[in-house]
């Protein structure tokens, strides 16, 4: 009689991955993390809201998804009122954070979650599970209240077991003083430049690629201005509006090819085939363009101190050109000739060791 043995199949550990819905940057920089989790035999469960959730559903249609309460983050049309807008939004924001933290407790039970990765979602953590917070802002710039916004943010970070910073230690880095502060009390791990893209050698198809992203109404304000300006541009333009919808739309307008959005693979090809990228100076965009070794012109979101600092710093170091949104014209692109372009800082990330926390 043949001796049979039952082999118990070990269930994959389920990790809740929750990026903030503030533009698309937090969601897109989680894509390499999600891919690595799958490669290392974890089962990611995605949780977010709005366009961030929609984008990740399109990228990973076979994963489970959970809608979290929205932070309802919007920008004023006048950047000078950004801090005031955020101040008045604080009660609504705190209510959403409390609601998502209650949801996390229920999600842990219903989905058998064994670890948490939160990209700037303040309420997505739990005292009984290993919880990670992803941020490049150990220091949160807010003008004369930077000391207060930084203190509040660091207090939130301390609720987590680890804080993963997508940058490198040392003077050659992308984030500058945002990430490189002295605070031994924070559980920080620098994990290097996070990007979903790879550079490949391709023939240049577009003279300029315009890549729009970020919260409303400033996303639309920039789109309107740039579409008007680039109608008079002599070269070929690829315009990606950053509006995630059910159906991908493409239109031709004079010298411009306009997409409402692109998937990661489509964006990777398009960036490789573009000579110059015009975009916001969001940190995820900077990491992507550094990985792709691209020339860039940055237009920071009005009133957002972080983007203004990053654009100013990278311009001062000679990597990119930049200007304020209201000052942009096609003549500004002439400054690109004096820049050396972005490039990545080498960093070997050991995902197996990183995920050892779980």
N, C-alpha and C positions, 0 to 999 in steps of 0.2 A: 504494500500500500504506500502510495507516494505521500511524503510528508509535505504538507503545504503550510506556508507561513504568510500571515497578513502583514503587509508593509504599510505602516502608517505614514500618510502623506502630511508633511508638516505644513501648516497653514502659513501663508506669507504674513508678515507683520504689516498692519495697516497704519499708514502715516497720514495724518491730516495736514494738507498743504493749503495755506490760506493767505493769498496776497491781497493787499489793499487795492480797492478800486479808485485810484487817483490817476487818471490817464491810463496808459497801458504798460508803463515801465515796470511796475511791481509784478505784474502778471508775466510779462515776457522774460524777466530775469529769473523767474521760477521755473521756466521751461527746462533749462539744463539740469536743475535740481530734480525735477520730476522724471526726466529721462534717466538720470543716474540712479534714482530710487528703483525704477523698473529694472534696470540692468543688474542691480545688486539684490534682486529678488524681494523687494518690498512692494506693497500695493498702495499707491498713493490714492487718497480720497481728496478731491478738490473742493474747496469752500471759498466762495467770494460772492460778489454781486455785480450787477451792471455789465458794462462792456468788458471788464476784466474776466468775469465768469464766461461771457459769451465767447471771448477769444480762446480761452483754455478748453472750452467744449469743442471748438473747431479743431484745435491742435491735438486733443486726446479724446476722441469721441467714444472710446471704449471704457473710459474710467467712470467711476461714480462721482456725482456732483451734488453739492448742497448749497442752497442760496442763503447767504447771511444777511442780516440787517444792513442797510446802506448807511454810510456816514454822511451822505448827501453833501459832498464837498464841491463847492463851486467857487469861482473867482469873480470879483467885481470887474466891471468893464474898465474902471480906472484903477490901475495898479497901486496908486497911493493909498487906497482904502483896503488893501489886502489884510493888514493886521486887524483892522476894525471889523472886517467881515468875519475873520476867523474867531475873533472874540465873541461876537454876537452868535456865532454858530456853536459855541462851546457847550451850552446845555443840551442841544440836540445831539452833538457828538458824544457826550458822556452817556446819554440815554441809549444810543446805539451800541456803545462799547459794553455797557451793562447787559443789554439784551443778547449780544453775541456771546458773552461769557456764559450766560445761562444756557444758551444753545449748545455751547461746546460740551457742557456736562451731559446733556441729553445725547449729543452725537457720539460721545465716547462710549456710551452704553449701547446705543442702537447700531453702531457700526464697528464695535470692538476695536476702537482706536488704541494704539500702543505707543504713539509718539506724535508730536505736534511741531510743525514748522510754520511760523507766522512771519510773513513779510509785511511789517509795519501795521498789522492789525492788533491793536492794543489789548483787546479782550480775548484773543485766541490763545489761551494757555490754561494749564491745569496743574494744581499742586501735586497730584498723584502720578503724573506722567512726565517723562522727559520732554521739555518744551524749549524750542529754539526761536529766537527773534532775529530776523535778517534786517539789517539797516546799514547804510553808509554814513548815517548822521549821529555820531556820538556827541557831536556838538550841533545844535539846531540854531541856525542863524535867523535872527528876527530883529536886527537893528539894535536899538538900545535896550531891548528886553531879551537879548541872546542868553544872558545868564539865567533868566527864569525859564525860558523854553528848553534850554539844555538840561537844567536841573529836573524839570518835570519829565523830560524824555528819558533821562538816565534812571529816574525812579521807576519808570515802567519797565525798562530793560532788566532791572534787578529782579523782576518777578520771574524771569526766565532762567533756565539752567545754563544756556549758552547764548551768546550773541555772535552771529556770523557776519563779518564785515567783508563785503565783496571788493577788496582792494589788497594791496601788498604793504608790508611794513617797510619803512625806510623812506628816504627822500624822494626817490623816483616812484611816484604814485599818481593816481588819477583824482583822488578826492581832496587832497590838501588837508586843511585844518578841520574839515568836516569829520574825518575819521581819525586823524592823528592828534589825539589829545592824551594827556597824562591822567589816567584814572584807573588805578590798580584794582579798584573795587568791582569793576565791571567784568563779567565772565566772557571776555572778547576772544574770538578766533578770526584772524585774517585769512580768508579763503581764496584770495586772488580775484582777477577779473572774471565776472560771470557773463557769458554771452551764449546765445543759442546759435550763433553763426560761425562759419569757417570761411577763411579767405581762399579763393581759387582764382587762377589766372584766366580771365575772360576778356574778349574784345570789348572795348568801350562802345556802348550803344547810345547812352544818354550823356549830354554835357552836364546836366544838373538833375539831381533827384531831390524833390521837395518832400520832406517827411513830416507830416503834421501829427501832433498828439497833445494830450493834456485835457484837463477839465474845461467845461464850458463856463462862461461864454468866450473865453480867451482863445480856445481852439478855433472857433468860427471867425473871430476877429483876425487872427493871423492868416487863416485860409483865404479870407476875402481880400486882404491886402496883397498876399503873394500871387494869387491867381490874376489879379489886376496887373501887377508888376511884370510877371513873366510872360504875359501876352506880347510884350514888346521885346522879348529876349530873342537873340538871333540864332540860338542853338536849339537842340532838342531837349525837352523837359519831360521827366516822369514825375507826376504829382500824385502822392498817396495821402488821402485825406485823413486816415486814421479813424474812420467811422465804421464800426463793426456792425454789419447788418446781416440778415438771413441770406441774402443773395449778393454775390460779388458782382459789382457793376464796373464797366469800363466805358469810357467815352473819349472822343478825340476833339480837342479844341485848338485849332490852329496848330501851333508847334508843340502842344501839350497832350500827353496821354494821361488821363485822370482815372485813378482807381479809388473806390471808397475804402477798401482795405486790401491787404495781402496776407497770405499765410506765411509762416516762417520760411518755408522753402522758397516761396516766390520772392520774399524780401531779400533773402540771402543772394539769390541770383541777380536781382535788380541792383542791389548795392554793389556787388562785384562788377556789374556792367556800367556803373555810373562813375563819372570823373569827379564830381563834387556833390556833397550832401549839404542841403540847407535844412536846418531843423531847430527845434528847441534844444537847450543845453541840459536836458534831463540826464541824470547820472547813468541810467540804463542805456540811453542812446550813446553817451560818451563811451561806455564799455564796448558796445557793439561796434562802433566806428573805429575804436582802437584795435579791436580784434581783426577788423577788416583792413586796417592800415589806410584809412581814408583821409582825404582833405575835406575839411568841413567849415561851414559858416553857421554860427550859432546866433539865434535870436531868443534870449531868455524870456520867460513869461513875466510880464510886467508885475512888479511887486513881490515876486518870489525870490527871497534873498538867496536861497541855495543856488538856483539856476544863474542868478546874476553873478554870484561869487565864482561859480565854476567857469562861466564864459569869460569873465574878466581874468581869472587866473591862467587859463589855458591860452588866452590871447597874449597875455604878458609874457608867458614862457615861449611864445612863438609857434605853438602847435596849430592854432586855428585863428580865424578872424571872426569878429562878432560885432553886433551893434544893438541898440535898443529897438524895440518893435516899431516905434513911431518914426525912427530915423532911417529905416531901411529903404533903399532904392537899388536898382541894378548896378549903379556905379560903386556901391559898397563891395561888390564881389571882386573888384580890382585888388583889394587888400589880400586876397588869397595868394597872390604871387609871392608874398613875403613870408609865407608860413611853411612849416616842414611837414605838417600832417600828423595825425595821431598814430600811435603804435602801442601795442600791448606790452606790459611788464611780465616777463616770464615767471610763471608760478605753477609748480606741479601740485595739483590738488589730489590728494588721496581720499577718494570718496568712501572707500571701505573703512578707513580710520575715522573719517568725519561722521559716518553713520553708525559708528560704534556706540554712540550715545544711546541708540535705540535697542 
